[in-house]
Amino acid sequence: MLKELLYTGMGGALLLKERVEEELKKLEEKGKLNTSDTKSFLESLKTKGEDEEKRLKEELKTAIKEVIEELGIATKKDIEALKS
């Protein structure tokens, strides 16, 4: 289920990216934006997206760790300690 949720999110982000690029291209063709402005805007969006992805991954890791602790599930580290 988590995998499906992640794929859905990535698919939505890709679709949004494609639509933004299409609209920017239309504005370029109409002469309302120049190519350098478009490239700069897309690079800015990419950077913000990457930063947001990192933040969300960290939040997800933290949430998963909390759930594992609450449920009392043995972690790989716990199992290794028992083997020793």
MOPAC internal coordinates of N, CA, C and O (Angstrom, degrees):
PM7 1SCF
backbone

  N    0.0000 0     0.00 0     0.00 0    0    0    0
  C    1.4381 1     0.00 0     0.00 0    1    0    0
  C    1.5288 1   111.20 1     0.00 0    2    1    0
  O    1.2310 1   120.65 1   138.06 1    3    2    1
  N    1.3247 1   116.36 1   -41.94 1    3    2    1
  C    1.4568 1   120.85 1   179.07 1    5    3    2
  C    1.5291 1   110.21 1   -63.28 1    6    5    3
  O    1.2310 1   121.33 1   139.12 1    7    6    5
  N    1.3179 1   115.06 1   -40.88 1    7    6    5
  C    1.4626 1   120.30 1   179.16 1    9    7    6
  C    1.5329 1   110.24 1   -61.54 1   10    9    7
  O    1.2310 1   120.69 1   136.50 1   11   10    9
  N    1.3249 1   116.30 1   -43.50 1   11   10    9
  C    1.4675 1   120.79 1   179.16 1   13   11   10
  C    1.5210 1   111.03 1   -63.42 1   14   13   11
  O    1.2310 1   120.62 1   140.74 1   15   14   13
  N    1.3199 1   116.42 1   -39.26 1   15   14   13
  C    1.4548 1   121.13 1   178.47 1   17   15   14
  C    1.5301 1   110.98 1   -63.47 1   18   17   15
  O    1.2310 1   120.82 1   136.91 1   19   18   17
  N    1.3127 1   116.03 1   -43.09 1   19   18   17
  C    1.4637 1   120.16 1   178.52 1   21   19   18
  C    1.5243 1   111.13 1   -64.87 1   22   21   19
  O    1.2310 1   120.54 1   136.94 1   23   22   21
  N    1.3274 1   116.57 1   -43.06 1   23   22   21
  C    1.4733 1   119.67 1   178.76 1   25   23   22
  C    1.5283 1   111.20 1   -63.95 1   26   25   23
  O    1.2310 1   120.47 1   141.37 1   27   26   25
  N    1.3172 1   116.72 1   -38.63 1   27   26   25
  C    1.4608 1   120.31 1   177.99 1   29   27   26
  C    1.5254 1   110.54 1   -63.42 1   30   29   27
  O    1.2310 1   120.62 1   136.27 1   31   30   29
  N    1.3145 1   116.42 1   -43.73 1   31   30   29
  C    1.4611 1   120.87 1   178.18 1   33   31   30
  C    1.5136 1   112.26 1   -62.42 1   34   33   31
  O    1.2310 1   120.70 1   136.75 1   35   34   33
  N    1.3262 1   116.26 1   -43.25 1   35   34   33
  C    1.4638 1   119.98 1   179.29 1   37   35   34
  C    1.5261 1   110.66 1   -66.85 1   38   37   35
  O    1.2310 1   120.40 1   141.38 1   39   38   37
  N    1.3118 1   116.85 1   -38.62 1   39   38   37
  C    1.4650 1   120.39 1   177.94 1   41   39   38
  C    1.5171 1   111.33 1   -63.45 1   42   41   39
  O    1.2310 1   120.83 1   137.94 1   43   42   41
  N    1.3152 1   116.02 1   -42.06 1   43   42   41
  C    1.4615 1   120.64 1   178.00 1   45   43   42
  C    1.5163 1   111.78 1   -63.96 1   46   45   43
  O    1.2310 1   120.75 1   139.64 1   47   46   45
  N    1.3241 1   116.17 1   -40.36 1   47   46   45
  C    1.4631 1   120.24 1   178.73 1   49   47   46
  C    1.5237 1   110.83 1   -65.83 1   50   49   47
  O    1.2310 1   120.38 1   139.61 1   51   50   49
  N    1.3173 1   116.88 1   -40.39 1   51   50   49
  C    1.4583 1   120.71 1   179.03 1   53   51   50
  C    1.5231 1   110.94 1   -65.12 1   54   53   51
  O    1.2310 1   120.42 1   138.06 1   55   54   53
  N    1.3092 1   116.81 1   -41.94 1   55   54   53
  C    1.4626 1   121.22 1   178.31 1   57   55   54
  C    1.5248 1   110.50 1   -62.91 1   58   57   55
  O    1.2310 1   120.41 1   136.25 1   59   58   57
  N    1.3175 1   116.81 1   -43.75 1   59   58   57
  C    1.4597 1   121.08 1   178.09 1   61   59   58
  C    1.5299 1   110.55 1   -61.20 1   62   61   59
  O    1.2310 1   120.76 1   135.97 1   63   62   61
  N    1.3173 1   116.15 1   -44.03 1   63   62   61
  C    1.4717 1   121.07 1   179.14 1   65   63   62
  C    1.5257 1   110.58 1   -58.36 1   66   65   63
  O    1.2310 1   120.77 1   134.07 1   67   66   65
  N    1.3180 1   116.13 1   -45.93 1   67   66   65
  C    1.4652 1   120.20 1  -179.56 1   69   67   66
  C    1.5292 1   111.05 1   -62.56 1   70   69   67
  O    1.2310 1   120.27 1   138.52 1   71   70   69
  N    1.3068 1   117.08 1   -41.48 1   71   70   69
  C    1.4685 1   120.59 1  -179.61 1   73   71   70
  C    1.5283 1   111.32 1   -66.92 1   74   73   71
  O    1.2310 1   120.62 1   139.17 1   75   74   73
  N    1.3256 1   116.43 1   -40.83 1   75   74   73
  C    1.4665 1   119.94 1   178.03 1   77   75   74
  C    1.5190 1   110.00 1   -62.55 1   78   77   75
  O    1.2310 1   120.65 1   135.82 1   79   78   77
  N    1.3388 1   116.35 1   -44.18 1   79   78   77
  C    1.4601 1   120.16 1   179.12 1   81   79   78
  C    1.5293 1   111.45 1   -61.51 1   82   81   79
  O    1.2310 1   120.33 1   139.44 1   83   82   81
  N    1.3270 1   116.98 1   -40.56 1   83   82   81
  C    1.4673 1   120.79 1   178.14 1   85   83   82
  C    1.5233 1   111.35 1   -61.94 1   86   85   83
  O    1.2310 1   120.65 1   134.75 1   87   86   85
  N    1.3357 1   116.37 1   -45.25 1   87   86   85
  C    1.4601 1   120.30 1  -179.24 1   89   87   86
  C    1.5210 1   111.36 1   -65.93 1   90   89   87
  O    1.2310 1   120.48 1   140.82 1   91   90   89
  N    1.3320 1   116.70 1   -39.18 1   91   90   89
  C    1.4549 1   119.38 1   177.85 1   93   91   90
  C    1.5290 1   111.29 1   -65.13 1   94   93   91
  O    1.2310 1   120.91 1   141.32 1   95   94   93
  N    1.3160 1   115.86 1   -38.68 1   95   94   93
  C    1.4624 1   119.69 1   178.02 1   97   95   94
  C    1.5357 1   110.49 1   -62.86 1   98   97   95
  O    1.2310 1   120.68 1   139.30 1   99   98   97
  N    1.3297 1   116.31 1   -40.70 1   99   98   97
  C    1.4664 1   120.39 1   177.78 1  101   99   98
  C    1.5273 1   110.55 1   -61.65 1  102  101   99
  O    1.2310 1   120.66 1   137.63 1  103  102  101
  N    1.3340 1   116.35 1   -42.37 1  103  102  101
  C    1.4637 1   119.94 1   179.05 1  105  103  102
  C    1.5246 1   111.31 1   -65.46 1  106  105  103
  O    1.2310 1   120.81 1   143.42 1  107  106  105
  N    1.3318 1   116.06 1   -36.58 1  107  106  105
  C    1.4669 1   120.21 1   175.76 1  109  107  106
  C    1.5220 1   110.66 1   -61.92 1  110  109  107
  O    1.2310 1   121.31 1   133.47 1  111  110  109
  N    1.3286 1   115.10 1   -46.53 1  111  110  109
  C    1.4625 1   120.24 1  -178.42 1  113  111  110
  C    1.5307 1   111.56 1   -62.54 1  114  113  111
  O    1.2310 1   120.31 1   146.76 1  115  114  113
  N    1.3198 1   117.01 1   -33.24 1  115  114  113
  C    1.4587 1   121.11 1   178.90 1  117  115  114
  C    1.5277 1   111.88 1   -80.29 1  118  117  115
  O    1.2310 1   120.60 1   172.28 1  119  118  117
  N    1.3277 1   116.46 1    -7.72 1  119  118  117
  C    1.4551 1   120.83 1   179.58 1  121  119  118
  C    1.5148 1   114.18 1    82.39 1  122  121  119
  O    1.2310 1   120.29 1  -165.28 1  123  122  121
  N    1.3298 1   117.05 1    14.72 1  123  122  121
  C    1.4656 1   120.21 1  -179.39 1  125  123  122
  C    1.5228 1   112.14 1   -88.55 1  126  125  123
  O    1.2310 1   120.29 1   164.29 1  127  126  125
  N    1.3075 1   117.06 1   -15.71 1  127  126  125
  C    1.4689 1   123.00 1   176.15 1  129  127  126
  C    1.5143 1   108.31 1  -136.70 1  130  129  127
  O    1.2310 1   121.25 1   -31.75 1  131  130  129
  N    1.3362 1   115.21 1   148.25 1  131  130  129
  C    1.4647 1   116.32 1   173.23 1  133  131  130
  C    1.5233 1   109.01 1  -101.20 1  134  133  131
  O    1.2310 1   120.89 1   -13.69 1  135  134  133
  N    1.3007 1   115.90 1   166.31 1  135  134  133
  C    1.4708 1   121.83 1  -174.01 1  137  135  134
  C    1.5224 1   112.09 1   -59.49 1  138  137  135
  O    1.2310 1   120.03 1   139.70 1  139  138  137
  N    1.3104 1   117.55 1   -40.30 1  139  138  137
  C    1.4703 1   119.52 1  -178.17 1  141  139  138
  C    1.5287 1   111.34 1   -66.56 1  142  141  139
  O    1.2310 1   120.24 1   142.72 1  143  142  141
  N    1.3391 1   117.14 1   -37.28 1  143  142  141
  C    1.4645 1   120.00 1   176.45 1  145  143  142
  C    1.5266 1   110.81 1   -63.79 1  146  145  143
  O    1.2310 1   120.93 1   138.19 1  147  146  145
  N    1.3120 1   115.82 1   -41.81 1  147  146  145
  C    1.4642 1   120.88 1   179.27 1  149  147  146
  C    1.5161 1   110.62 1   -62.63 1  150  149  147
  O    1.2310 1   120.51 1   132.46 1  151  150  149
  N    1.3299 1   116.64 1   -47.54 1  151  150  149
  C    1.4726 1   120.46 1  -179.84 1  153  151  150
  C    1.5214 1   110.86 1   -62.34 1  154  153  151
  O    1.2310 1   120.84 1   137.99 1  155  154  153
  N    1.3205 1   116.00 1   -42.01 1  155  154  153
  C    1.4572 1   120.53 1   179.61 1  157  155  154
  C    1.5312 1   110.75 1   -62.69 1  158  157  155
  O    1.2310 1   120.55 1   136.19 1  159  158  157
  N    1.3194 1   116.55 1   -43.81 1  159  158  157
  C    1.4649 1   121.33 1   179.45 1  161  159  158
  C    1.5221 1   111.12 1   -62.96 1  162  161  159
  O    1.2310 1   120.39 1   134.76 1  163  162  161
  N    1.3374 1   116.86 1   -45.24 1  163  162  161
  C    1.4638 1   120.56 1  -179.94 1  165  163  162
  C    1.5324 1   111.42 1   -64.65 1  166  165  163
  O    1.2310 1   120.36 1   141.72 1  167  166  165
  N    1.3279 1   116.91 1   -38.28 1  167  166  165
  C    1.4600 1   120.45 1   178.06 1  169  167  166
  C    1.5274 1   110.44 1   -65.40 1  170  169  167
  O    1.2310 1   120.75 1   140.15 1  171  170  169
  N    1.3157 1   116.18 1   -39.85 1  171  170  169
  C    1.4572 1   120.86 1   177.59 1  173  171  170
  C    1.5279 1   110.88 1   -62.56 1  174  173  171
  O    1.2310 1   120.76 1   135.65 1  175  174  173
  N    1.3320 1   116.15 1   -44.35 1  175  174  173
  C    1.4649 1   120.07 1   177.69 1  177  175  174
  C    1.5211 1   111.34 1   -62.31 1  178  177  175
  O    1.2310 1   120.66 1   139.18 1  179  178  177
  N    1.3135 1   116.34 1   -40.82 1  179  178  177
  C    1.4705 1   121.03 1  -179.73 1  181  179  178
  C    1.5262 1   110.27 1   -62.08 1  182  181  179
  O    1.2310 1   120.66 1   133.85 1  183  182  181
  N    1.3244 1   116.34 1   -46.15 1  183  182  181
  C    1.4629 1   120.92 1  -179.77 1  185  183  182
  C    1.5223 1   110.91 1   -62.11 1  186  185  183
  O    1.2310 1   120.61 1   134.07 1  187  186  185
  N    1.3229 1   116.44 1   -45.93 1  187  186  185
  C    1.4642 1   119.96 1   179.00 1  189  187  186
  C    1.5263 1   111.06 1   -63.31 1  190  189  187
  O    1.2310 1   120.57 1   141.15 1  191  190  189
  N    1.3147 1   116.52 1   -38.85 1  191  190  189
  C    1.4606 1   120.53 1   178.10 1  193  191  190
  C    1.5115 1   112.17 1   -63.77 1  194  193  191
  O    1.2310 1   120.65 1   137.67 1  195  194  193
  N    1.3290 1   116.36 1   -42.33 1  195  194  193
  C    1.4661 1   120.32 1   179.06 1  197  195  194
  C    1.5238 1   110.79 1   -65.27 1  198  197  195
  O    1.2310 1   120.56 1   138.57 1  199  198  197
  N    1.3339 1   116.54 1   -41.43 1  199  198  197
  C    1.4666 1   120.25 1   177.97 1  201  199  198
  C    1.5288 1   110.92 1   -62.71 1  202  201  199
  O    1.2310 1   120.96 1   137.36 1  203  202  201
  N    1.3181 1   115.76 1   -42.64 1  203  202  201
  C    1.4633 1   120.54 1   179.78 1  205  203  202
  C    1.5307 1   110.60 1   -65.92 1  206  205  203
  O    1.2310 1   120.41 1   141.90 1  207  206  205
  N    1.3264 1   116.82 1   -38.10 1  207  206  205
  C    1.4653 1   120.65 1   178.09 1  209  207  206
  C    1.5240 1   110.45 1   -61.33 1  210  209  207
  O    1.2310 1   120.30 1   135.08 1  211  210  209
  N    1.3201 1   117.02 1   -44.92 1  211  210  209
  C    1.4679 1   120.81 1   178.85 1  213  211  210
  C    1.5207 1   110.70 1   -60.95 1  214  213  211
  O    1.2310 1   120.75 1   135.96 1  215  214  213
  N    1.3397 1   116.17 1   -44.04 1  215  214  213
  C    1.4596 1   120.43 1  -179.39 1  217  215  214
  C    1.5305 1   111.15 1   -62.97 1  218  217  215
  O    1.2310 1   120.93 1   136.35 1  219  218  217
  N    1.3246 1   115.82 1   -43.65 1  219  218  217
  C    1.4672 1   119.68 1  -179.61 1  221  219  218
  C    1.5271 1   111.80 1   -66.02 1  222  221  219
  O    1.2310 1   120.46 1   141.77 1  223  222  221
  N    1.3267 1   116.72 1   -38.23 1  223  222  221
  C    1.4677 1   119.63 1   177.84 1  225  223  222
  C    1.5187 1   110.82 1   -61.84 1  226  225  223
  O    1.2310 1   120.54 1   137.60 1  227  226  225
  N    1.3255 1   116.57 1   -42.40 1  227  226  225
  C    1.4639 1   120.15 1   179.24 1  229  227  226
  C    1.5289 1   110.71 1   -64.64 1  230  229  227
  O    1.2310 1   120.60 1   137.77 1  231  230  229
  N    1.3226 1   116.45 1   -42.23 1  231  230  229
  C    1.4676 1   120.00 1   178.01 1  233  231  230
  C    1.5255 1   110.81 1   -63.09 1  234  233  231
  O    1.2310 1   120.57 1   139.42 1  235  234  233
  N    1.3198 1   116.52 1   -40.58 1  235  234  233
  C    1.4619 1   121.13 1   179.50 1  237  235  234
  C    1.5230 1   110.78 1   -64.68 1  238  237  235
  O    1.2310 1   120.36 1   136.37 1  239  238  237
  N    1.3233 1   116.92 1   -43.63 1  239  238  237
  C    1.4669 1   120.71 1   177.68 1  241  239  238
  C    1.5230 1   110.90 1   -59.25 1  242  241  239
  O    1.2310 1   120.98 1   134.80 1  243  242  241
  N    1.3154 1   115.73 1   -45.20 1  243  242  241
  C    1.4621 1   120.55 1  -179.91 1  245  243  242
  C    1.5302 1   110.61 1   -62.05 1  246  245  243
  O    1.2310 1   120.63 1   135.48 1  247  246  245
  N    1.3206 1   116.39 1   -44.52 1  247  246  245
  C    1.4670 1   120.52 1  -179.57 1  249  247  246
  C    1.5239 1   110.94 1   -63.53 1  250  249  247
  O    1.2310 1   120.30 1   137.72 1  251  250  249
  N    1.3139 1   117.03 1   -42.28 1  251  250  249
  C    1.4681 1   120.57 1   179.79 1  253  251  250
  C    1.5194 1   110.46 1   -64.28 1  254  253  251
  O    1.2310 1   120.46 1   137.58 1  255  254  253
  N    1.3331 1   116.73 1   -42.42 1  255  254  253
  C    1.4667 1   120.06 1   178.49 1  257  255  254
  C    1.5319 1   110.64 1   -61.03 1  258  257  255
  O    1.2310 1   120.54 1   139.04 1  259  258  257
  N    1.3303 1   116.57 1   -40.96 1  259  258  257
  C    1.4681 1   120.23 1   178.74 1  261  259  258
  C    1.5241 1   111.36 1   -63.66 1  262  261  259
  O    1.2310 1   120.13 1   138.95 1  263  262  261
  N    1.3155 1   117.37 1   -41.05 1  263  262  261
  C    1.4605 1   121.59 1   179.25 1  265  263  262
  C    1.5260 1   110.10 1   -65.08 1  266  265  263
  O    1.2310 1   120.37 1   136.77 1  267  266  265
  N    1.3187 1   116.89 1   -43.23 1  267  266  265
  C    1.4691 1   121.00 1   179.09 1  269  267  266
  C    1.5229 1   110.16 1   -60.88 1  270  269  267
  O    1.2310 1   120.53 1   136.87 1  271  270  269
  N    1.3300 1   116.59 1   -43.13 1  271  270  269
  C    1.4646 1   120.10 1   178.97 1  273  271  270
  C    1.5305 1   111.49 1   -64.88 1  274  273  271
  O    1.2310 1   120.54 1   136.94 1  275  274  273
  N    1.3255 1   116.58 1   -43.06 1  275  274  273
  C    1.4672 1   120.57 1  -179.12 1  277  275  274
  C    1.5235 1   111.73 1   -64.12 1  278  277  275
  O    1.2310 1   120.57 1   142.41 1  279  278  277
  N    1.3290 1   116.51 1   -37.59 1  279  278  277
  C    1.4571 1   120.32 1  -178.60 1  281  279  278
  C    1.5237 1   112.54 1   -82.47 1  282  281  279
  O    1.2310 1   120.97 1   167.99 1  283  282  281
  N    1.3200 1   115.75 1   -12.01 1  283  282  281
  C    1.4562 1   119.55 1   179.95 1  285  283  282
  C    1.5195 1   113.37 1    72.16 1  286  285  283
  O    1.2310 1   120.21 1  -151.13 1  287  286  285
  N    1.3027 1   117.20 1    28.87 1  287  286  285
  C    1.4679 1   121.88 1  -179.54 1  289  287  286
  C    1.5227 1   109.04 1   -78.07 1  290  289  287
  O    1.2310 1   121.23 1   -45.06 1  291  290  289
  N    1.3253 1   115.26 1   134.94 1  291  290  289
  C    1.4549 1   120.31 1   178.55 1  293  291  290
  C    1.5258 1   109.67 1   -69.81 1  294  293  291
  O    1.2310 1   121.33 1   -45.30 1  295  294  293
  N    1.3142 1   115.07 1   134.70 1  295  294  293
  C    1.4557 1   120.36 1   178.36 1  297  295  294
  C    1.5260 1   109.46 1   -94.19 1  298  297  295
  O    1.2310 1   120.77 1    -9.56 1  299  298  297
  N    1.2971 1   116.14 1   170.44 1  299  298  297
  C    1.4624 1   121.04 1   177.17 1  301  299  298
  C    1.5282 1   110.09 1   -57.65 1  302  301  299
  O    1.2310 1   121.10 1   140.97 1  303  302  301
  N    1.3246 1   115.49 1   -39.03 1  303  302  301
  C    1.4606 1   121.03 1   179.01 1  305  303  302
  C    1.5349 1   110.33 1   -63.58 1  306  305  303
  O    1.2310 1   120.25 1   138.24 1  307  306  305
  N    1.3242 1   117.13 1   -41.76 1  307  306  305
  C    1.4720 1   121.47 1   178.20 1  309  307  306
  C    1.5192 1   111.25 1   -62.05 1  310  309  307
  O    1.2310 1   120.51 1   136.90 1  311  310  309
  N    1.3084 1   116.62 1   -43.10 1  311  310  309
  C    1.4602 1   121.69 1  -178.68 1  313  311  310
  C    1.5338 1   110.53 1   -66.41 1  314  313  311
  O    1.2310 1   120.29 1   138.85 1  315  314  313
  N    1.3175 1   117.05 1   -41.15 1  315  314  313
  C    1.4656 1   121.20 1   177.36 1  317  315  314
  C    1.5273 1   110.92 1   -63.11 1  318  317  315
  O    1.2310 1   120.40 1   141.39 1  319  318  317
  N    1.3275 1   116.83 1   -38.61 1  319  318  317
  C    1.4717 1   120.90 1   178.73 1  321  319  318
  C    1.5206 1   110.27 1   -64.80 1  322  321  319
  O    1.2310 1   119.69 1   142.26 1  323  322  321
  N    1.3236 1   118.19 1   -37.74 1  323  322  321
  C    1.4671 1   121.27 1   178.79 1  325  323  322
  C    1.5231 1   111.32 1   -69.65 1  326  325  323
  O    1.2310 1   120.50 1   145.47 1  327  326  325
  N    1.3268 1   116.65 1   -34.53 1  327  326  325
  C    1.4573 1   120.33 1   178.91 1  329  327  326
  C    1.5277 1   111.82 1   -66.45 1  330  329  327
  O    1.2310 1   120.36 1   149.76 1  331  330  329
  N    1.3121 1   116.92 1   -30.24 1  331  330  329
  C    1.4760 1   121.16 1  -175.91 1  333  331  330
  C    1.5038 1   113.63 1   -71.25 1  334  333  331
  O    1.2310 1   120.10 1   180.00 1  335  334  333

